Amino acid sequence: MDKKQVYERVGRWYDLLDHFFEVGRYQAIRPLLFENLSGTLLDAGVGTGRNIPFYPTGSTVTGIDLSPAMLRRAKARRAAVGRAVDLREADIRDTGLASEGFDAIVSTFVFCVLDDDQQLPALQELARLVKPGGEIRLLDYRLPQQARRRFIMRYFWGPVAGWLYGAGFDRTPEKHAEAAGLEVVSERFVYRDVIRMLVLRRQ
Ligand SMILES: C[S@@+](CC[C@H](N)C(=O)[O-])C[C@H]1O[C@@H](n2cnc3c(N)ncnc32)[C@H](O)[C@@H]1O
């Protein structure tokens, strides 16, 4: 099943299914993503708009997503939060947006959803969209180091997340950074050793 179908199926239930993780983990780490960002920002794979409350004041934000069902929820959240956001249906690999139109780009829990063969095209497109010197900040899951937790995540949560969200915990966008014309600025875990923030910069 392609990712659009996956999120058309789950879109209506997404916020409910993810509620426990949103409240317990993500709400605390989303603000880290926006530290020191300003100007024109792209939220690539905006989903149901969970980042909207954390967009920096004064910034101009565009959010894109493949799934109309997810975008419908994002539009409702935009209205509830009262924040202007340009929400559009687009594929992260071919957005149709103008080159170098953004000061920075964020993408949360999207690269763990993209299949391996989609990682480089997605990074290349984001590299095209960000201004030279601009940052691309990714938040994604990783497999933990400790053997028992790694086993549970790989063989229990992995199949669940794969079926529900088309997600995997072993994606490695950093391997494609150089080919996309990006340098790795930093990578650090922001929740235990399972959620990582990867910062890339256009050279
Ligand atoms: C796990 S959700 C994360 C949503 C949101 N960023 C968040 O932090 O809650 C992944 C999102 O990526 C979107 N997505 C998957 N493949 C995509 C693609 N090729 N282009 C654009 N969006 C995509 C899905 O529709 C979904 O909304």
The ligand as a Tripos MOL2 file, in Angstrom:
@<TRIPOS>MOLECULE
LIG
   27    29     1     0     0
SMALL
NO_CHARGES

@<TRIPOS>ATOM
      1 C1          3.9770    9.8770   11.0100 C.3       1 LIG1
      2 S1          3.1750   11.2080   10.1870 S.3       1 LIG1
      3 C2          3.9540   12.6220   10.9580 C.3       1 LIG1
      4 C3          3.1140   13.8700   10.8310 C.3       1 LIG1
      5 C4          3.6610   15.1260   11.4970 C.3       1 LIG1
      6 N1          4.8670   15.5950   10.8540 N.3       1 LIG1
      7 C5          3.8770   14.9600   12.9670 C.2       1 LIG1
      8 O1          4.9610   15.2770   13.4640 O.co2     1 LIG1
      9 O2          2.9280   14.5540   13.6610 O.co2     1 LIG1
     10 C6          3.9500   11.1570    8.5750 C.3       1 LIG1
     11 C7          3.3300   12.1390    7.5860 C.3       1 LIG1
     12 O3          4.1190   12.1400    6.4010 O.3       1 LIG1
     13 C8          3.2610   12.2330    5.2950 C.3       1 LIG1
     14 N2          3.9530   11.7090    4.1080 N.ar      1 LIG1
     15 C9          4.3390   10.4330    3.8580 C.ar      1 LIG1
     16 N3          4.9530   10.3460    2.6770 N.ar      1 LIG1
     17 C10         4.9560   11.6150    2.1580 C.ar      1 LIG1
     18 C11         5.4260   12.1730    0.9470 C.ar      1 LIG1
     19 N4          6.0390   11.4080    0.0160 N.pl3     1 LIG1
     20 N5          5.2520   13.4880    0.7490 N.ar      1 LIG1
     21 C12         4.6250   14.2660    1.6820 C.ar      1 LIG1
     22 N6          4.1650   13.7970    2.8460 N.ar      1 LIG1
     23 C13         4.3210   12.4770    3.0800 C.ar      1 LIG1
     24 C14         2.0560   11.3990    5.6770 C.3       1 LIG1
     25 O4          0.9210   11.6890    4.8930 O.3       1 LIG1
     26 C15         1.9050   11.7760    7.1480 C.3       1 LIG1
     27 O5          1.0520   12.8960    7.3130 O.3       1 LIG1
@<TRIPOS>BOND
     1     1     2 1
     2     2     3 1
     3     2    10 1
     4     3     4 1
     5     4     5 1
     6     5     6 1
     7     5     7 1
     8     7     8 2
     9     7     9 1
    10    10    11 1
    11    11    12 1
    12    11    26 1
    13    12    13 1
    14    13    14 1
    15    13    24 1
    16    14    15 ar
    17    14    23 ar
    18    15    16 ar
    19    16    17 ar
    20    17    18 ar
    21    17    23 ar
    22    18    19 1
    23    18    20 ar
    24    20    21 ar
    25    21    22 ar
    26    22    23 ar
    27    24    25 1
    28    24    26 1
    29    26    27 1
@<TRIPOS>SUBSTRUCTURE
     1 LIG1         1 GROUP 0 **** ****
